[in-house]
Amino acid sequence: MLWSSLAPRSETGGDPMQKIDRYNLKPNKAEAYRAWLQENDQAFRDHAPSGWTYLGTWFTVQGFGTYSVESRWEVDDYAALGSGFGDEVFQRLMQEWSEFGDDSHPGETYLMKGADDVMILEGD
């Protein structure tokens, strides 16, 4: 079982985490989604909630992977997870973003920490 300290980053000196969202797109929306991402990339970076940094979105290729798209965020610490939902621009972007996703195939979300920054507890 893997656990990470719940103390804020300033107390642990730990590295930021990555929040990874994997999901599928609605049929025939990949080109429009890519164009939308390119058009809004800087706005995601400028309007993200405090403690969040947009790292980008990747598309699977050659049929590899269960999901068609993966978006990544760097999150400073656990406190940033509850820092709010960004400003009005960010809220509009997230609403538009959700319109591309295929709700009939739910995706997955991961919160990841580096191997040197995670506490490992052995099972019973």
C-alpha positions as CSV (number, residue, x, y, z in Angstrom):
1,M,0.0,0.0,0.0
2,L,1.3,3.5,-0.9
3,W,0.7,6.5,1.2
4,S,2.0,10.0,1.0
5,S,2.3,12.4,3.9
6,L,-0.8,14.6,4.3
7,A,1.3,17.5,5.6
8,P,1.5,20.6,3.3
9,R,4.5,20.7,1.0
10,S,6.1,23.6,2.9
11,E,6.4,21.2,5.9
12,T,7.6,18.2,4.0
13,G,9.8,19.8,1.4
14,G,8.2,17.3,-1.0
15,D,7.8,17.5,-4.7
16,P,4.6,18.5,-6.4
17,M,2.2,15.8,-7.4
18,Q,0.7,15.1,-10.8
19,K,-3.0,14.8,-11.3
20,I,-3.6,12.7,-14.4
21,D,-7.0,12.4,-16.1
22,R,-7.5,9.7,-18.7
23,Y,-10.6,9.7,-20.8
24,N,-12.2,9.0,-24.2
25,L,-13.6,11.6,-26.6
26,K,-17.0,11.6,-28.2
27,P,-16.9,10.0,-31.7
28,N,-15.5,12.3,-34.5
29,K,-14.4,15.0,-32.0
30,A,-10.7,14.5,-31.9
31,E,-9.7,17.1,-34.5
32,A,-12.1,19.7,-32.9
33,Y,-10.8,18.9,-29.5
34,R,-7.1,19.3,-30.5
35,A,-7.9,22.7,-32.1
36,W,-9.8,23.8,-29.0
37,L,-6.9,22.7,-26.8
38,Q,-4.4,24.6,-28.9
39,E,-6.6,27.7,-28.9
40,N,-7.0,27.6,-25.1
41,D,-3.6,26.3,-23.9
42,Q,-2.4,29.6,-22.6
43,A,-5.8,30.4,-20.9
44,F,-5.6,27.1,-19.0
45,R,-2.1,28.1,-17.8
46,D,-3.1,31.6,-16.9
47,H,-6.4,30.9,-15.1
48,A,-5.8,27.6,-13.3
49,P,-6.6,27.5,-9.6
50,S,-3.9,28.5,-7.1
51,G,-1.3,25.7,-6.8
52,W,-2.2,24.1,-10.1
53,T,-0.2,24.1,-13.3
54,Y,-1.5,22.7,-16.6
55,L,1.2,20.4,-18.1
56,G,-0.7,19.6,-21.3
57,T,-2.8,16.9,-23.0
58,W,-1.6,13.9,-24.9
59,F,-3.4,11.7,-27.4
60,T,-2.8,8.0,-27.6
61,V,-1.3,6.7,-30.9
62,Q,-1.2,3.5,-32.9
63,G,-4.0,2.0,-30.8
64,F,-2.0,1.9,-27.6
65,G,-3.8,2.5,-24.3
66,T,-7.3,2.1,-23.0
67,Y,-8.2,5.8,-23.3
68,S,-7.8,8.2,-26.2
69,V,-6.6,11.2,-24.3
70,E,-4.6,12.0,-21.1
71,S,-4.5,15.5,-19.5
72,R,-1.9,16.3,-16.8
73,W,-1.7,18.9,-14.1
74,E,1.0,19.6,-11.5
75,V,-0.5,20.2,-8.1
76,D,1.8,21.9,-5.5
77,D,0.4,20.1,-2.4
78,Y,-2.8,18.6,-0.9
79,A,-4.0,22.0,0.1
80,A,-4.1,23.0,-3.6
81,L,-6.7,20.2,-4.2
82,G,-9.1,22.3,-2.1
83,S,-8.0,25.7,-3.3
84,G,-11.1,26.4,-5.3
85,F,-12.1,26.0,-9.0
86,G,-10.2,28.9,-10.6
87,D,-11.7,32.1,-11.9
88,E,-14.7,32.5,-14.3
89,V,-12.5,32.0,-17.4
90,F,-11.2,28.7,-16.0
91,Q,-14.8,27.6,-15.1
92,R,-15.9,28.3,-18.7
93,L,-12.9,26.4,-20.1
94,M,-13.7,23.4,-17.9
95,Q,-17.4,23.4,-19.0
96,E,-16.3,23.5,-22.7
97,W,-13.7,20.8,-22.0
98,S,-16.4,18.5,-20.6
99,E,-18.4,18.7,-23.8
100,F,-15.8,16.8,-25.7
101,G,-15.6,13.8,-23.3
102,D,-17.5,10.6,-23.9
103,D,-19.6,10.1,-20.8
104,S,-20.6,6.6,-21.9
105,H,-17.1,5.4,-21.2
106,P,-16.0,6.9,-17.8
107,G,-12.3,7.8,-17.5
108,E,-9.8,7.5,-14.7
109,T,-8.1,10.0,-12.5
110,Y,-4.7,9.4,-10.7
111,L,-2.9,11.5,-8.2
112,M,0.8,10.6,-8.4
113,K,3.9,11.4,-6.3
114,G,7.5,10.6,-7.2
115,A,9.1,7.4,-5.8
116,D,11.4,9.5,-3.6
117,D,8.5,11.4,-2.1
118,V,6.1,8.7,-1.1
119,M,5.8,6.8,2.2
120,I,5.4,3.0,1.7
121,L,3.6,1.1,4.3
122,E,3.8,-2.7,4.1
123,G,0.6,-4.7,4.6
124,D,-0.3,-6.7,7.7
